[in-house]
Amino acid sequence: LHDLEKSIVIEEKTLDNHYDYVMSSLGNSYNGANKYAYGNILQAIKTIVTCKKTNLRRTEKCKEAIGFLHQDMSMASNSIQNILLLFGVKLTTRQILGYSEQVLSQRDPQWILKFGGLY
């Protein structure tokens, strides 16, 4: 969150500019985090912000992005809300959990096996 606040609010970069900056950093990490995972987080945030500004209703792409942040990246609802507020996007905890549950219920049951080391 602090990195996003610095880049987006203070330095007034766009999400695309910040993504390009992160991905162009040397090595596989950026500020101690895997830069590819962080890049995916930035892309998910961009998807949600774009959906909110261009669609009245949440699209499947937007729901998948919320599910990705909540489930795959293990971000708390509060963290997701705080990040999205930087871009003027308001989501309730109930909305985040609802979309995340929808995405989870539509996944192939075999996806859980990747955590058991079978894939």
C-alpha positions as CSV (number, residue, x, y, z in Angstrom):
1,L,0.0,0.0,0.0
2,H,2.8,2.4,0.9
3,D,4.5,1.9,-2.5
4,L,1.2,2.5,-4.3
5,E,0.5,5.6,-2.2
6,K,4.0,7.0,-3.0
7,S,3.8,6.2,-6.7
8,I,0.2,7.1,-7.4
9,V,-0.6,9.9,-5.0
10,I,2.7,11.6,-4.4
11,E,4.5,11.0,-7.7
12,E,1.2,11.1,-9.6
13,K,2.1,8.1,-11.8
14,T,-0.6,6.1,-13.6
15,L,-1.0,2.4,-12.9
16,D,0.5,1.7,-16.3
17,N,3.6,3.9,-15.6
18,H,4.0,2.2,-12.2
19,Y,3.6,-1.3,-13.7
20,D,6.3,-0.5,-16.3
21,Y,8.6,0.9,-13.7
22,V,8.2,-2.2,-11.5
23,M,8.6,-4.6,-14.4
24,S,11.7,-2.8,-15.7
25,S,13.5,-3.2,-12.3
26,L,16.6,-5.4,-12.3
27,G,16.2,-9.0,-11.0
28,N,13.1,-10.8,-9.9
29,S,12.2,-8.6,-7.0
30,Y,10.9,-5.1,-6.4
31,N,11.1,-3.6,-2.9
32,G,11.6,-7.1,-1.5
33,A,8.6,-8.7,-3.3
34,N,8.4,-10.9,-6.3
35,K,8.0,-8.3,-9.1
36,Y,6.0,-10.6,-11.3
37,A,3.4,-11.2,-8.5
38,Y,3.4,-7.5,-7.7
39,G,2.9,-6.8,-11.5
40,N,-0.1,-9.2,-11.5
41,I,-1.5,-7.3,-8.5
42,L,-1.2,-4.0,-10.3
43,Q,-2.9,-5.5,-13.4
44,A,-5.8,-6.8,-11.2
45,I,-6.1,-3.3,-9.6
46,K,-6.2,-1.7,-13.0
47,T,-8.9,-4.2,-14.2
48,I,-11.1,-3.3,-11.1
49,V,-10.6,0.4,-11.5
50,T,-11.3,0.3,-15.2
51,C,-14.4,-1.8,-14.7
52,K,-15.7,0.5,-12.0
53,K,-15.3,3.6,-14.2
54,T,-16.7,2.0,-17.4
55,N,-19.4,-0.4,-16.3
56,L,-22.4,0.0,-14.0
57,R,-22.3,-3.6,-13.0
58,R,-19.3,-5.7,-12.2
59,T,-18.1,-7.8,-15.1
60,E,-16.7,-11.3,-14.8
61,K,-13.3,-9.9,-15.4
62,C,-13.7,-7.5,-12.5
63,K,-15.0,-10.3,-10.2
64,E,-12.0,-12.5,-11.2
65,A,-9.6,-9.7,-10.4
66,I,-11.2,-9.2,-7.0
67,G,-11.1,-13.0,-6.4
68,F,-7.4,-13.0,-7.5
69,L,-6.4,-10.4,-5.0
70,H,-8.5,-11.9,-2.2
71,Q,-7.8,-15.6,-2.7
72,D,-4.7,-16.1,-4.7
73,M,-2.7,-13.2,-3.3
74,S,-4.3,-13.6,0.2
75,M,-5.1,-9.9,0.6
76,A,-7.5,-9.0,3.3
77,S,-10.7,-7.2,2.3
78,N,-9.6,-4.1,4.2
79,S,-6.3,-4.0,2.3
80,I,-8.2,-4.3,-1.0
81,Q,-10.6,-1.5,0.0
82,N,-7.7,0.8,1.0
83,I,-5.8,0.3,-2.2
84,L,-8.9,0.8,-4.3
85,L,-9.8,4.0,-2.4
86,L,-6.6,5.5,-3.8
87,F,-8.3,5.4,-7.2
88,G,-11.7,6.5,-6.0
89,V,-13.2,3.0,-6.1
90,K,-15.4,2.0,-3.1
91,L,-16.2,-1.7,-2.4
92,T,-17.7,-3.0,0.7
93,T,-16.4,-6.0,2.5
94,R,-19.6,-7.8,1.7
95,Q,-19.0,-7.1,-2.1
96,I,-15.4,-8.3,-2.0
97,L,-16.3,-11.5,-0.1
98,G,-19.3,-12.1,-2.4
99,Y,-17.3,-11.7,-5.6
100,S,-14.5,-13.8,-4.2
101,E,-16.9,-16.6,-3.2
102,Q,-18.4,-16.5,-6.7
103,V,-15.0,-16.9,-8.3
104,L,-14.1,-19.7,-5.9
105,S,-17.3,-21.6,-6.6
106,Q,-16.7,-21.5,-10.3
107,R,-13.2,-22.9,-10.2
108,D,-12.3,-26.4,-11.1
109,P,-12.1,-28.4,-7.8
110,Q,-8.7,-29.6,-8.9
111,W,-7.1,-26.1,-8.4
112,I,-6.7,-26.8,-4.7
113,L,-4.3,-29.7,-5.5
114,K,-1.6,-27.2,-6.5
115,F,-1.2,-26.3,-2.8
116,G,-0.5,-30.0,-1.9
117,G,2.5,-30.1,-4.2
118,L,0.8,-32.4,-6.7
119,Y,1.2,-30.0,-9.6
